[in-house]
C-alpha cells in the first residue's frame, strides 16, 4: 500500500473519529441540558416541599424506621416542632421521640401507635406530649411510613398539630353545652311547671266559678228551705209546747212532772232558736218589712236597759246609759227592731263581761245632710281578737267556739242584728281590744217625729193585750235578796197592773210570809243567802204535802242554762224564767200558773216616801241614773233607797268582820255592795267596794284600811239619801 | 442499537484483524452514520447487519459464527466496563435471570429510547432454566453468544439447546439450559 493510500486511509479514520467525537459532544450537550432542566425542576420541587415542611404550622418530624433498638431516631424536625415542643433541632435530632412523652401520655394510644407502625400501617390519633419545660400539650398526630423502591420502610414522617387550645375549647364548649342543656332542661321543667300550675289554676278557677254558682244556688235554696222549714216547724212546736203545758196542768207524780217540764223547757228553747232562724231566713229572703212608727227614743232605750238591769246586778256589773242632750225625744222608725238590736247587743255584752261596766250610748247627728242616730253598747269584757273582728257578723260564727259551750246560742244573733240594722238603712260595726272590751255600735237614719204624734209608751201598749185574762188582784210574792232586783220586779209587776206585790229577801222570809199570808204565785230567785230558792221551794212542797195545796213557784235565774232549769224543776218549782225578765214571758208564766185565791188583800208592806229632786252631791250620787230606773216616781225612789240602805248595812256588817288572808264571805259582800251601789248611782262607793272585792285575800290591816274608805263613802251616800228622803 | 455494540465490535475486529480490516469493512458499506460511532449514541440496527455481512466477506467466516463469537466476547467486556451488574449474581442462572428484571430496567433509565429485546426466564428446578428471546431484530445468534459467554464466565458446565420460534412479527428463540 502506497504512502499516499496510507495517508488517505488515516485521514478517513481521523474524519470518522472527529465525527464520532462531534456526535458524542452533541449528545453530551443534549444530555447535560436535559439533566440541568430536570435538576431545575427537582430543585423547585424540593424548594416547595422544603418550604412547606419548614414553614408548616404543624410540626413535622422525620425519624428512622427502627422500632426495635431504642426506638426510632429523629433525623429532621421543622420550626413548628420547635415552637410546639420547645426543643431546638439540635436538641431533638439523634434522639428518640420518646423524650416527648410524659406521665400522662396515654399508654394505650402509644401501644396502638407502635402496633400500627410495626405493621407498616399509618397511624392517626390524639396524644398528650410534654415540652422541654415539662408542660403538657395535646397533639393530633398523623404518622406515615416512608418506603423505598423495594417497599422497605425506611422512615416515618409524623405530622403533629397542637390541639391543646382546641381541646380546652372543646372541653369548655362541652361544659358550656352541658350547662346550656341543663339550663334549657331546667327552663323547660319550670315552663312545664308554670304551664301545669296555669292549667291547674284555670281548672281551679273554673271549678271555683262552678262551685260559687252552685253555692249561690244552694244558698238560695237553703234560705228558702229554712224559711219554709222554720215556719212549718213552728206550728208543731207550738203544738208540743201547748200539749206539754196541758200535761203540766194535769195531775202528775213528781218524776212525770219533772220530765214534762224538761220537755217544755227544751221545746221553748228550740222554738227560740227556730225564731232566730226564721228571722234570718226572712231577712235573707227579703221578706222582713221595716215599720215606721213614731215613738219616744229615750223611753225605748231605757226599757231595754231596765230589762237587763237585774241580770247585770247579779253579775256585779254596772249597766248604765249615756244620752247626749241633742238626741231628739220623738223619732220615727221601727221601734221593735231597734229594741231587738239593742237587746241582742246588751245580751251579748253581758255574756262576755265578767266585771266592770256596760254603757249604752245614745247620740245623734242632726246638723249633717243625712241626720242619723248613733247607738253603742260599750263593755269592759273579754273583747274580740283582731283576726275574728271581721267575721263576727257572719252567720254561725262566734269569736270563740267554747263560747257556745259556755253560753249557748246559735251564732245567729249578731248576723240577725246586722241584717236588721242594714234593713233599717243603717250601719253596724264593732271596735274591740282583746282583754279590754268591745264597743258594738250602729247607726240608723234619723227621722224626727212630732211629739204629739207618739201614741203610747211600750209596756202600757202591751199591757192592754197581755193581761186580758189575768186578774189585777193576784197576790204575788217576789223573793230576791237584792234590793234593786226586788224593786224592779215590783216595778215591772206594778206596770203590768199588779198592785198586790210583797217582797221577801230570802227563802226563810218567803216561807214565813207564805205561812202567814195567802199568795197566788211566788216569783223565786234561786241564789240567796241563808235559805236559797231551791231549798225554800223543797221545804214549801214538803209542807204542802200535808195540806194538799200547791202554790205555784216560778224561778227567776240569772243564768239561762239548761242544767239550772232542771235543778229548778227538781226542787219543785213550777216554771222558770231567765233574767232579764221579759214582760210577755212573765205574763205568760203567770197566766199559766196563777189562779187568784179568794183571799183578802195582802198587807201592804211598801214603803211610803216621796224623794225630792236634788242635785246636791252629784259626784257621790248620780241622781239621773237613779231616776232613770224610777221614772221619777218618788215612791219608787224612796223604796229603792230604803232597800239599798237595809242591804248595804247587812253587807257592811260582814265587811266589818274582816280577817287575815282569803275571805270568800268578805269578797261576796263587797261584790254585792259594789253592784247595788253602782246601779243606784253611787259610783264612788261602788269603786271602793271593787277595791275591797279585789283585795279579799289581803291581810287584816289592809282590809281595815279599805273598810274605812267604804264606810266613809257609804256615809256620804246615806247622808245624801237621807236628805232626799226627809226632803220627800 | 446502542453505539457500544458498534464500538466494541470494531475494537474486537481491530484486535483480531488489524485496523485495516476495520477500514476495509467500512469501505464496503454504505452507512447512514458514515461509520462514525460513539458508545452513548443510538444507531440503526441495519448498519450492524451490513457491517457483519462485509466482515464475513473479508474474513471468509460465516455471519453466524462471527456474531456468536462477538456475543461471547462482549459478555466478558461487560464484566470489565459495567462491573455493577455483576455484584449480586453468583451463578450463570442468577445472572441470566437478572437481565430482564434488573439490567434492562437500569439501561432504560439511562437510555429511555433504547430498543431492548425481551428476555423471559423460567426456572425448572435447580438445574434447568428456560430463557425465551423475543425481538424485532434478528440477533438471536448474538444473544446465544452472550449466553455462552455467561456460562463460560461463571465456569459452569451447562448444556445449551436452542429452538427458533420466529413469527411474522418478531424473532424468537427458546434456550434450554441444563446443568451437567
Interface residues (C-beta under 8 A of the other chain):
Chain A: X9 X12 X13 X15 X16 X17 X18 X19 X20 X21 X23 X24 X27 X28 X31
Chain B: X19 X20 X23 X26 X34 X35 X36 X37 X38 X40 X41
